[in-house]
Amino acid sequence: MLYGLATLAVIALLGTPLALWLATAKSRSRHAAQVFLLLPLLTPPLALGILLAAFYGPIGPVGALIGKFGLIITNNPAAFLIAGIYAGMPTYVVAARTAFADIPPEFAESALTLGVSRQKIFRHITLPMARDGLGAALALAWVRGVGELGIVLIFAYFPQGMPIRLWVDLEDRGLDATFPLLWIFLAAALPLPLWLLRRGSKR
């Protein structure tokens, strides 16, 4: 779960400004970026895992490049983080973009005419108004990331996360053997998204 939290932090840090840009930008490049963003979301997980292994693996373009420095991005914590980012980032950005797009642009435009900087507008107007939607987006990204099996199975089998261990137990010992670990998995995975959703519903 620590890897999942680290992945979620990266998704929030990189995905929030991207979602804001997609919601407010007028440039044509925005449409190309949306298509590029949706590709991982629309690609079957097993296929995406194969593509990531081909791209970041030892013979892939990125893998071969970093391999010259003695680094490997397959079946290790780095691969696990990348798999989680590819699994959760599109979900987060799509939901967060909707949250930003629902904010009437007149609020930011009025603040700009009063001389308020864009940074302050984001911190004091945009972010508070989108907070509930961003919380829901984080909840969805968390569930998508920590529950991902297809990508992780191909690209980041080690270290074995909970979904992989559940799959191994199911294959080796049958359905009944999965329940002890399943309850632990649910107890670890559900509190964060439930807290985020409950927090949003209270406001």
Residue pairs with C-beta under 8 A, 6 or more apart in sequence:
1 146
1 162
1 188
1 189
3 77
3 80
3 81
3 84
3 159
3 161
4 84
4 142
4 145
4 146
4 161
4 189
6 81
7 81
7 84
7 85
7 88
7 145
8 88
8 138
8 141
8 142
8 145
10 81
10 85
11 84
11 85
11 88
11 89
11 92
11 138
11 141
11 145
12 92
12 138
14 89
15 89
15 92
15 93
15 96
15 141
16 96
16 134
18 33
18 37
18 93
19 92
19 93
19 94
19 96
19 97
19 99
19 100
19 137
20 96
20 97
20 100
20 122
20 126
21 30
21 33
22 30
22 33
22 34
22 37
22 93
22 97
23 97
23 98
23 100
23 101
24 100
24 101
24 105
37 89
37 90
37 93
37 94
38 90
38 94
40 48
40 86
40 87
40 89
40 90
41 90
41 91
41 94
43 51
44 150
45 87
45 148
45 149
45 150
45 151
46 150
46 151
46 153
46 154
48 86
48 150
48 151
49 83
49 150
49 151
49 152
49 153
49 154
49 155
50 154
52 79
52 82
52 83
52 86
52 151
52 154
52 155
53 60
53 74
53 154
53 155
54 60
55 61
55 62
55 63
56 62
56 63
56 73
56 74
56 79
56 82
56 155
57 63
57 73
57 74
58 64
58 67
58 72
58 74
62 73
63 72
63 73
63 74
66 72
66 73
72 78
73 79
73 82
74 155
74 156
75 155
75 156
75 157
75 158
76 156
76 158
76 159
77 159
79 155
79 156
80 152
80 156
80 159
80 161
82 155
82 156
83 148
83 151
83 152
83 155
83 156
84 145
84 146
84 148
85 145
86 151
87 144
87 145
87 148
87 151
88 141
88 142
88 144
88 145
88 148
89 141
91 137
91 140
91 141
91 144
92 137
92 138
92 140
92 141
93 137
94 137
95 133
95 136
95 137
95 140
95 141
96 130
96 133
96 134
96 137
98 133
99 130
99 132
99 133
99 134
99 136
99 137
100 126
100 130
100 133
102 130
102 133
103 126
103 129
103 130
107 125
107 126
107 129
108 121
108 125
108 126
111 120
111 121
111 125
112 118
112 121
127 134
131 200
131 203
132 200
132 203
133 200
135 196
135 197
135 199
135 200
136 196
136 197
136 200
138 193
138 196
139 192
139 193
139 194
139 196
139 197
140 193
142 189
142 192
142 193
142 196
143 189
143 193
146 161
146 162
146 163
146 189
147 163
147 189
148 163
149 163
149 164
149 167
152 161
152 163
152 164
153 164
153 167
157 164
160 168
162 181
162 184
162 185
162 188
162 189
163 185
165 181
166 178
166 181
166 182
166 185
169 177
169 178
169 181
170 177
170 178
